[in-house]
Amino acid sequence: MDYRFNSISLTRFASTICALAGIEKPEKADEPVESILKLFNDAPFDRIVIHNPDAVAMWLYQQNFELFEKVLRHAPVCLPFKTVFPSVTPVCFGTMYTGALPEVHGIQFYTKPVIKIDSVYDAFIGAGKKAAIVAVRESSMSKIFLERDMDYFIEEDDEKVKETAIRLIKENKYNLLSVYTQEYDDVMHARGVLSPEAINALKNQIRIFDELANAIKETERDGKTLITFSTDHGVHNEPNGRGSHGTDEPYDRNIAHFFGVL
């Protein structure tokens, strides 16, 4: 075992989410993380809201712990995952929501085709539940899970995504809501992973999660909503000072997901 890497594969996220919803996992998905299932003995949950902020490496959490206070307030259970290689957005989200390795779900480099194999969304739909994605236009999450009997809300930027997601949370008609935001990824590529601009973008991602969680608390009455803060891959700086990702190194592959009940 290479002890530089987290031991839990991201292939186990999809089945864990489905188990927490009380439904069957996607066909090609790896097995769930049993310790998480034991912690959340309120399962099955009627509603699961997954915030997908792009590129929030585990080392960012470890080295900037105070920044994550608003994440931990709502989602105090931290699960360390090892994401897949290449550690780029469509490959990683493909695995996150199918539970399958890249060679199985079909995206093995930075491209955005529609994934055809069974996903978390298909599992929810097959169980008679309603699912939706809220994502920034042209992002991977706005494209790779299209062509399913679910709702898609494609917005121009993170703030519009947040506003739509809060409206949908308050309407409370979806059993699964994925909310994708990307400001940190955008800024760190241009300015560097720890630049003031990138840290401000990271704070905005965390603020959005806080606002989503507060909206749930305002509408939830029986404590049956699970929320997660679930990124896709990590980051590092290149010699030119700009941020990047995609390598088979711990800074790009070690990520942390956070789970909580609201």
N, C-alpha and C positions, 0 to 999 in steps of 0.2 A: 504493500500500500504506500502511495505517495502522500506523506503526512502534511504536505503543503496544501493539499486540497480538502475541502469539505467532503464528507463521506456519503452524504445523501444526494442521490442523483435527482435532477430536475424532472426526470421521467416519472417521478412518484407524486408530483403535484396534482396532476389531473385526477388520478384515482382517489387521492386524499380529499379533494374538493367534492367529488361525487359521493364518497362515503359519508361525508359530513352532511350532504343533502339527502342521504338515504336512498340513493339510486345506484344503478349499475355503472361501472367505470367504462370508458371508451374501450373498444375492442383490442387495440394494440397497446394499451397503457400498462405501465409497470404497476407494481403493487403499492398500496397506500402506506403512509408512515403511521404505524400503529400507535406510537406514543402520542401523536397529535390526536388521534381518535379517542384515546383514553382520557386525555385532558379535557376535551370538550364533550362532557357527558350530557349536555343539553341537546345534542344532535338527535334526530335530524333537524336541520335548520330550514325554515320556510323561505328564507331569503339570504342570498350570499352576494355581497358587493366586493368586487376585486378591483382595487386600484392598481394600475400598471404604470408606475413612473419609470421612464426609460433610463437605464444605465446607472443605477444607484448601487455601486459596488459595495461589497461587505466591508472593505477597508475604510470606506467613507464613514460608515456607521461606527467602526471601531475607533477611528481617529478623531471623529467629530460627534461624540456621543450626545453632547448637550443639544445639538441641533435636532435630534430625533425625539426629544421629549414629547412632542405632540403626537408622534406615531405611537410611542410606548403607552401614552395615556389611554389610548383606545384599543391598542393591539399589543399587549405586553408579552405575548408568546413569540419568541424568535426561533425560526427554523433555518439552519444554515444549509443551503443547497449548493451543489456543484452544477453549474449550467453546462450546456453542450458546446462542442467545438465544430465549426468556427463560431466564436462568441459574438455573433452579429444578430441584429434584432429579429428579422423574420425567421431565422433558424431557431433561435431560442424561444420565441413565442410559439412557433410551431410545435416544439417539444412540450412547452408548458401546458398547452391546451389539448394536446393529443396523448401525452404520456409516452410518446414514441421517439426513438432516436431519429436524427435527421435523415438517415438513409431509408427509414421506414415512412416518415411523413412526407418526404420528397423534396424538402428545401435544404440544400447543402451548401449554399453560398448566398450572397446578398441579392436575392430576387424575391418577387412578391406574387407568385401564382396562388390560385385558390387551392387550399389543401383539400384533398378528396377523402382521406380516411376519416374514421370516426373521431370525434372530438368531444370535449366537455359539453359544448353547445348541443351536439347531436344527442348526447346522453340525456340532457335536460329535456330537450324537445321530445325524445322518445318516451320519457316518463310523464309526458303531459304537462310539462312546466314551461314557463315563458322565459325567454332569454333575450338579452339585448347587448349590443356593443356601442359605446360612445367613444369616438376616437377622432384624432386630428386628421384632416384631409391628406391623402397621399401617404399616410403612415402605413406600416406593415399591418397593424391591427385594423385598419380601415379596409384591407384588401384580402388577406389570406384566409379569412373565414366567411367570405361571402357565399351566396347561393344556398343559404339555409333558411328554413321556415322560422325566422326570427326577425327582430327589428334592429336597424342600423341607424345611428345618429352620427353623421359625419360633419364635423365643425372645423372652423378655420384656425383656431388656436386653443391653447390650454384653458384659457378663461371661459371661452364659449363651451368647451367640453364640460368644465365644472358646472356652469350654469344649467346646462341641459341635464347633467347627471343629478343635480340637486332636485330639479323639477321631477325627474323620473322617480327618484327616491321618495319624494313626497306623494306622488301618485300611487306608489306601492303596488304596482301590478306585475313586476318582474321578479321571478325567483332567482335569476342570475343576471347580474349587471356587471359588465367589464368596462372599466373607465381608464382609457389610455391617455397619458400626458407625456410631453417630450422636451420641455424647456431645458432641463439640465443637459440632456444629450446634445441638443442644438448648440448651447452656449459653450460647453466644455470642448467640443470639437474646434471651435473658433478661438477660444481664449485660454484653454488649459484647464485641467480638472480641478485645481484649487484656486483658480483666479477669483478675485472678488466678484466678478460677474457670474461665474459658475456657482459659487457658494450662494449667491443671492437667488439664482435659479433653483438650486437644490432646496433652499428655504421655501420657495414658492411651491415646489412639488409637495413638500410636507404640509404647507398651509392648505393646499387643496385637499389633501387627505383629511386634515383636521375639519375642514368645512363639510366634507362628505359625511364624516362620522357624526358631526353635530346635527346634520340634517336627519340622519337615521335616528338619533336619539330623540329628536323632536317629534318623530312620527311613529316610532316603535313603542308598542304597548305591552308586549309579552316576552321581550328578551329573546327573540328567536332570529335575530339577524347576525350573521357572521360577516366580519369585515376583514380584508387582508390588504397589506401593502406589499405587492409582489412584483419585483423588478425582473428584468430579463437577463442582464449581463453586467459585468463590471467595466472598469475604465483604467487607462494609464496615460501618462504623457509621453509623447514622442520627443526626440532630441530638438525639434524645432519649437517645442513649448506648447504645441497644440495637443488636445486630448484625442485619444483613439481607443479602439478595442478590436477584438477579433482573434487574439492570440490564444495559445494553449498554456497560459500562465495563470497563477492564482489571482493576480489582481484583476484579470478579465473574467475568470470562471467562478470565483467564490462570491456568492451573493447571499443575502439574508432576506427572508420573508417574515412578515409579522402578522399574527393572527389575534383576533379579539372578538368578543361577543358584546353586542350592544342591545 
